Amino acid sequence: MKDDALHYSKNYNESGFVFAPFNNEENTILFPKENAEFLQEKLELKIDTSVKEPFISSHSSKENHIKIIKKAIDSIKMGTMQKVVISREELVFLEKFVLINVFKKLLSTYNNAFVYVWYHPKIGLWLGATPETLLEVEQAVFNTMSLAGTQVANSNEHIVWKSKELEEQQLVTDFIKQQLKNIANSLKINKTETIKAGSLLHLRTKVSGNLNKKSTLKELIAALHPTPAVCGLPRNVAKDFILENENYQRSFYTGFLGEINFNSSKKGKKETHLFVNLRCMKINNHKASIYVGGGITKDSIANKEWEETVSKSKTMNRVL
């Protein structure tokens, strides 16, 4: 950027790079393309990614997280919600932080994810590696995905997904289909597959279609964000539960980021590539805020949900 002014996207008609918060009622930050410089550099990725000292979560953090999960499960069993995603912030104090080394470790650890470093002097420093695409658009053709369910990867075992994860995945896929029915056509739902992100496995279902002539990119984004994979169902009820109970501000965690309306190599065509801001952290005053969470359904077990967040935090802690 050529200055430190904060710019916001009004209707996603602009061209540039956006950084959006979880709460879809808040403003989306825009780095306008006309104010930006583009640089390319080749990186040598030979770097140690082993964990020097394992990070141990505090007992109080565990108690608080489990308490919120149990409250969420009770609410789901009462019929208030079908699903809600509960997350937490884990603080890691940094004796030595070298940004380029952490970025290289992210690239090495997550070789099939969108890896980024984002900084604005009035917002702060964020970095992460997300396996989830929110949206890819070329003209009126778009691709999105539902991504849910998590387990630790083990090459020695046959992958088995339990009913809880399969149901959670189907809820997200059904939501996307319902949300797009009035603004898109020719929807194609691919077969659900298992993908790897770092040391974790997830369920993914790709969805594609064509945006109706009268529909806009803004409407498409509003239909999808926040998805049940990061929020819950019904969306507004789950979002209210999250904002009232998580005891911290997600800010840009589980928001989205990426390029909008960039000219492609094909003449006259514009492309948009947006990613859900997962597996991310904020760096501030010699400490890293790592954000982790998981989807809660009626079949969730609070202690196992806690353990899932620990697995996710260990994966991110490796790069620090």
N, C-alpha and C positions, 0 to 999 in steps of 0.2 A: 504494500500500500504506500501511496505517496504522502499521506498525512495520517494523523491519529484520530480523525473524525469518525464517529459512529454512524454508519448508514444502515437503514432497514429496508427490507423488501416489503412493498405495499401489496402487490398482487401477483408476485412471481412472474411478471412480464419482463423483468430486468435480466441482464446477462451478467453472470459473475459467480461467486462462491457464497453459499448461504450456510449459516450456523443457527439452528433453531432449537429452542428449549422444549422440554417435555410438555409443559403446559401450553396447549395450542391457543390459549387466549393471550399469550405474551408475544412480543415482537420477535421477528426473525432477523438476525443480523446479516447484512449483505456486504461482501467485498466486491464493489462494482468492477467489472472487467476493465473499464476504461481508466480506472485508478490504479490498476495492478501492474506489476512487472512479472514476467514469466522467465524463470531460470531452470536449467536442467543440469544435473550433475550425476556422475556415476559413483556409486558407493561400493566400497569393499565390505562384505558382510561377514568376514571371518572374525567372530567375536564370541567370548565365553558367555553362554546363557545358563550356566549352572547356578543353583541357589547357594549362596554362601552361608546365610543363616536363615532358617525357616521362621516365618512370621507367625506369631501366636495371637489369636484374637482375644480380646479381654472378656472376662466372665460376664461383666455387666452388659456388654454388647450382645452376647449370646442370649442372655435373659430377656433383654428388651425386644430382640428380633423374634424370638419364639413367642413372646407375649402377643405381639402384633399378628403373627401368623395364626395363632389360636383364635384371636378375635375375628380374623378374616374367615377362617374355616367355619366358625359359629354363624357369621353373617351369611355365608354361602348356604349352609344347611337350613337356615331360616327362609331361604328363597330370595334374599335381597340381591345377590349376585350369582353368576355362574362361575366366574373366575376373576381373580385379581392378582396382579404382580406386585409382590412386596420386595423392596430393596433396602439396602443400608449403605452407609458410608464407612469405610475402614481407613483410618489414618496410619500412614507409615512415615516415620521421621527419617530424614535423609541426611546422613553425614556427608556424603559426596554425591552430587548429581551432575552428570555430564549429559546434556540433552542429546547430542549426536550419538552417544553410545546407547542410550535408552531407545532411541529411534531405530538404530541398527538391530538391537535385540528384538524389538517388536517385529521388524521385517523378517528376521530369521525365524522367530517363533510362530508367526502367523503368515505363512507364505501363501495362503489362499484367501486372505482378508484384505479389506481396504484399510491401509495403515496411514495415519496422519499425525501431523503436529500443527496445532492452530494457536495463534497468539494475537491478542489485541491488547494494547497497554491499558485500556479502560475496562477490560473484561478479565484478562489473565491468560495463563498458559494451559492448554488442554492437549492431550495426546491419547491415542488409542488404536485399536485394531478391531474393526467390526466385521463379522461374517454375514451380516444381514443387509440386503439391499431393500430399501424402502420403495424405490421407483427408478426405472430406466425408461426414458421416453425419447423416441425419434419421430418427429412430426406427430402423428396421431396414434402411433403404435407404442404400446407400453408393456413393460414387464415388471412384476413385483413378486413377492414370495411370502409365504407364512413360514416362520421359523419358531419352533417351540420344542420342549423336551430336552433334557440334558443328562448325560452320564459321562463318567470318566472313561477315556479311551483305553482299551486293553487289547493289544494285538493278539494275545493268546486265547482270547475267548470269542465265541460266537456272539454277535450283537443281538440282544433281545430287548425289545421295548415293552414296558408294562402298560396296562390299560390306562393308567393315569396320564402318562405322557402322550399316548395315542389320542386320547380324548381331548387333551389340551391342544394338540396340533390340529385336530379336526375343528375345534371351536374357532381357531384363528382363520383357517381356510374358509369356513362357512361365513364368517364375518366379512372377509374380503369380497366374497361372491355377492353377498347381500348389499354391501356398500356400493359396489360398482354397477349394479344392475340398471340404474337409471341414468348413468353417465357414460357407459361403455357398452360395446357389443362384441360379438365373436370371442367371448371369454373361453380360454382354454386352461383347464386345471390339469397339471401334470401329475404323474405318480409320485407319491411321497418317497423321499430317499434319505439316507443317512449321510451327513457331511461331518468333517472333522475341522475343528478350529482350535489350534494349539493342542492341548492335551484333553480336550473335551469333544464329545459327539453331540450332534443335534439332529432333529428331524426337520426336513425342509420340503415344502411343496411349492413349485414354481407356478405362477399364474401370469397369463398374457392376454392381451385384447386390444381393441381399437377404441379410442376416445371418440364419443359422438361429436358431430360438427359444432354443436352449440355449447359443448362443455369446455372447460378451461383447465389449465395446469393447476390453478389455485383450487378448483373444485376437486380435482383428483387427489391432491395432497390432503385437503380437508377430509376427504372420504376415508383416507387410509391412516392418517396420523392423529393421535397415537393408536397403534394397532393393539389388539388384545395380547400380543406377544410381549408388550412392555407396559400395558395398562390393565385391561380386563374387559369383562362383559357383565351387564351393559356398560358401554364405554364411559358415559358420564357418571354413572353411579360408582364405578370402580375408580375413576379419576378423583372423585370427591373423597372416597375412602382413603386413597393414597395421600392426598394433600392434607387430610385431617389426622392421619395416624402414623406416618413414617418418621416423624420427629426430626426431619432434616429437609433441606430444599434440594431436589434433584438438579435443578438448574438445567444444564445442557445434557445431562445423562438421560438416555432414552429419548432425546430429541432426535434431530437428523441434521446431516451436513452433506455438502457436495456441490457440484457444478450445475447451474441452471442456464438453459438457453445458450449453450455454446455452439458455434458453427462447427459442423463436422467437416470431414474431407469431401463429403458429397455435396455438390453445389446446392446452395439454398436450403439445406436441411439443418435444423437445430436439434441439439441433443441435451438431455438432462440426466444426471446420474446422482441419485441421492441415497445415502446410507443411514441406517439407524445407529445412533451413537451408543453402542455397547462396548464392553471390554475397554473402558476408558478411565482416565484419571485426570485430576486437576492438580497442578503443582503450584504451591504457594508457601513462601517463607520457610524453606527447608523441610516441607512436609508434602506428602502426596495423599490426596483423597482418592481412594480406589472405590469404585461403585459396583456393587454386585447385587443380584436379586434372583427371584424365581417365581414361576407361576403357581398360584395356589388354587386348587379345586377342592371339591367335597372329599376327594380321596387322599388329600395331602396329609402327611405326617410331619408335624412341626420340627422334630429333631432332624429328620432326613432333609427337610427343606433348608435348615441351617447348614447342614453338612454340604449341601450343593453350593451354597454361597461361599463356603470355605474353599471348596475345590476351585471355584472361579477366581477367588482372590489370590490363591496360590499361583495360578497361571499368570495373573498380572504382576504379582510380586516378583516373579522370576526376572522380569526385565529391569527391576530396580536394584 
